[in-house]
């Protein structure tokens, strides 16, 4: 009688927390040499169906272990394992992105980035991973001495309005610093011909919410700036940036700050640049610009 393979028996599209019942994948075991007990340790499966798997197969592409000061990422590359240790202080920003069954945790690390793909059935577990990182990646100092002004209301969708209410009712300390409503791009055009063209393709700018507690910037959006008539939008992205890691902010207002050209704000850190788009008549833009300018002034000193 053949011996059962417990890892194969429990394999599926879900991320699994390492435990006595679910031990580390055999391929990764030789690389687990630290005596320190991790705060959280996960194994992320290969993107294969159950019928493509078989007993004895390497079934996991990643193993991630979070410790007090850093995290260890083990990645399977065929039969080889690549190990990378990332200190929390090196993480300049991170994002949690979900669209239907596809999810990604994006780590913007000094001089590079790292992506951890997952199936969104494991969204709660990956959010635990993000929360542990956020508890440890912020510089250990007081909130920046910058002012958060009241933000003018935007005509948000029911979903984003609910997110805003939940955040305002919570105790995270996060307050809105900008909001962008879902907007048809044709509404910005003065030319009847361009309005007609934009009306045909129904290009629209997607909504976003921007919060801060004077320590961190948090942005919730759809994971893309625009959508067209033929596109269904199911994505959601949540991005966090420590304010102390912002090195530059660039505002692209178009030619002569034209009233028909969307405004792009690009936030630079020691890792990737991050950009969001607003309509030029957005009532919260002036405040957002003053807020980010104040953050930059504090960081330069």
N, C-alpha and C positions, 0 to 999 in steps of 0.2 A: 504493500500500500504506500503510495507516494506521500511525502511529508507536506503539510500545508504551509503556505507562505502567508503569514499574517499581514505583511505589508501589501501584498497583492490583493488579499481579501478585502482590505479596507480602502483600496485605491479608488479615487474618483476625481472629479474636477475641483474639489474643495481643497483649500489650504488647511493643514493639520498642525495643531500645536503639539510639540514634542512632549511626550510623557512616557511613563512606564509601559502603557498600553500601545503607544505609538513612538517607538524609539527612532533615533536618527537613521537615515538611509545608509546602508552598508558602505556605499561609495564615499560618503562624507566622513565616516567615523575616524579614519586616520588623521584627519585635519582638526579634530576636536581635542586639543591638547591643553586647554586652559582649565585650571582647577576651580575658577570662579563660577558659581552657579548663575546662569543667565536669568534676567528678569522675565524674558519671554523668548522662546525659541520656536520657529516655524519651519515647516517644509512645504515648498510650493511645487505642485505636480507639473509634469510635462503636459503639453497641449495635445494629448492623444485621447481617443475614446477608450472606454473600458474594453471593447472587443479587440483593440489593437494591443492591449497590454497582455503580458503573460508572466507567470511566476518566475522569479529570478532576474527579471528585467530591471534596469535602472529607471525607476518610475518618477523621480523627482529632479527638477532642473535647478532648484535653489534650496539652500537652507540658510536661514537668517537667525542670528542669536544676538539679542540686545543685552548689554551689560551696563554698569553704572556710568561709564565714561565713553564707551564706544560700542560699535556694532560690528559683528563679523558676518560677512556675506560670502557663502560658498556657492559657486556656480558650476554646474556640470557642463563640460564641453566634450561631447562624445564620452570617452572613458577617462578623461582628465578632469581634475577639479582645480578651478582658479579661486584662490582665497584673497579677500580684500577686507582690511580692517579700516573702518571709517570712524573717526572721532566725531562726536556730536558737534564740537566746536568748529569742525570743518564744513558742516552743513549750513549753507547760506539761505536756502529755502527748500520747501518740499511741497508736493502736490499730491492729492488723492483724486484720481480721475476714473469715472465710470461711464460706460455707454453700453446699454443692454448687458451682455454677459462678459464684456471685456473691461478689465480694470487695470490700473497701473498706479504704483506709488513711484513718483519721480523725486529723486534726491538731487538737488543742485549742490554739488560739493565743490570746494575750492579747486579750481583748475580742471573742472570736468563735471560729469553728472552720472547718475546711475538709475536705471529703471528696473522695477520689480513687477512683472506682469502677474495677474491673478484673475480667476473667475469671480464675478461679482457675487456669487452665492456665499463667498467668504468675506464680504465687505465689512462686517462687524469686527472680524478678527484683524483685518488689515488696518482698520481704524484704531484698534488697540495699539498696534505697532506705531502708527503715526502719533498717537497721544503720548506714548512713552518717549519718543524722540523729542516732541515739542516740550515736554517737561524738562528736558536736559540740554537742548541746543541753544537756549537763550543766554546771552551774556549775563553774568551775575552782577547786575547793577540796577539802580532804580529806574522807573519809567523815564523816558526822555521828556524834558521840560518843553513840550509843544502843546498847543491848544487844539482841542477838537470842537469846532463850531457846530451848531445845529445844521442838519442837512435838509435842503428843500425836498419835499415829497416828490416821488416819481410814480408814474402810472405803471406799476409792476403787475405781472401776472399773478394769479391767485397763488401759485406755487411759491414765487419769490416773495410775495407779500407775507405769506405764512412764515417763511424763513426769517424775514425781517422781524416779525412780531415775536417769534420764538427767541431770537437773539436778544431783543430788547427786554423780554420778560425773564431771561436767564441771569445768572450771576457771574458770567465770564469777564465782565468789565469791558467787553467789546462794544464800541459805539459806531454807528455808521459815519463814514467820512465821504462817501460818494455813492451814487446809484445811477444806473443807466437802464432806461426802459427799452423794451423791444420796439424798434422803430423801423418803419418802411423807409428805405433810402430815397425813394421817389419824392417823399414829403419834403426833403431838403432842397430839391432842385427848383431853380427858377425858370429854366427852359422847358417849354411845353413838350418839345421833342424828347428831351432827356427824361422828363417825368413819364412819358409814354413808354420809353424803352425800359426804364426801371420797373414800370408797372407790369410789363410783359413778363419779366423774369422774376418779379416780386422779391428782389433782393432786400433783405432786412438786416439791420444790426441787432444782435441778440443782447439780452439783458445781463446785467451783472450787479453785484452788491459788494461794496468795499467797506471793511470795518477796521478799527484799530483800538487798542487799549494803551497806546503810547509805548508799548514794548514790541508789538508785533503787528504786521499788516495781514489781514485775512480777506481773501477775495473768493466769492462764489460766482461762477459763471457757467456757461454751457459747454466749455471746452473748445470753443471756436468763436471767432468774432462775428461771422456772417452766416446766413443760410439763404437758400433760394426756394422758389415755389415748389420745386420737385423734391426738396429735401425734408425728411422728417427728422426732427431734432430730439434725441433721447439722452444726450450726454449731460453730465454734470461734472464740474471740476471745482475743487476747493484747494486754494493755494495759501500758504503761510510764509511770511518773510519777516525775520527779525529786523526791526527798524535800524538797529545798530550795524547791520550788514549791508545797508543800502549805500552804494558808493557814488551813484549819479542818477539823476532823473532828467529825461529828455522829453520835451513836449513838441510834437509835430503838428502845428496848426494849419499846415498847407500854405499856399501863397497868400500873403497879406491877411492871415487869419480869416480866410474866406468862410462865409456863413453856410456854404453848401458842401464843404469838405470835412469829413470826419476828423476828429482830433485823436491822435495816438499818443499815449503816455508810455514810455519805456523806462522801466526801473532796472538799474544795473546793480549787480552784486559781484562777489568774487567768483561766482559761477556763471550760470546762464543769465541773459537778459530776459526780462518778462515784460510783455506788452498787453495793453488793453485799449479798446477803442470807445470813443464817446461821440455823441452828436455835438456840434459846436454850440448849440443853444442850451446845452445841459446846465440847469441851474446850480448843480453842485460842483461844477468844474472849478470855479474861482476858489472855493474853500479847499478843494482837494489840492489845487496848485499851491496854495499858501501852506497847507499842512505839510506836503512833501518838501517844499522849499525850506520850511523850518527844520524838518528832519535832517536834510542835507547840511544846513548850517551848523546844527549841533554835532553831527558826525565829523565835520571838518575841524572842529575844535576839540 
